[in-house]
Amino acid sequence: MVSCSRCGKTGGKEQVSGKGLSLVTLSCEEGMGSGRVLVYCQECWIAMADCVAEVIPLEMVSPGVLLDLYRTGKTTSDPFTACQLVFGHAKPELVREAQALINSQCG
Ligand SMILES: [Zn+2]
């Protein structure tokens, strides 16, 4: 079950009309490197707007979209955790691919 990382609210019925959950990357969390991936409900990302870099409605987030965040260096979030947050489970091949993109940025 995918839920808000901040308040724990799940998408449920509200997932329509942009009131559901969104993938966000945080830009100003201390000591976490660039852009940790979290899932926030609309209320929470508005409350945290100063710290939020990217907001992508979850219904628009595909594995390719997530990988793009890694490819473009917008996040170096732990791929396993990010996949679990965003998709509710971590696909091994997706985690591997994201990890490879992080590694290629470091090297
Ligand atoms: Zn929330």
Residues whose N, C-alpha, C, O or C-beta is under 5 A from the ligand:
A	BS01	ZN	C4 R6 C7 G8 K9 Y40 C41 C44
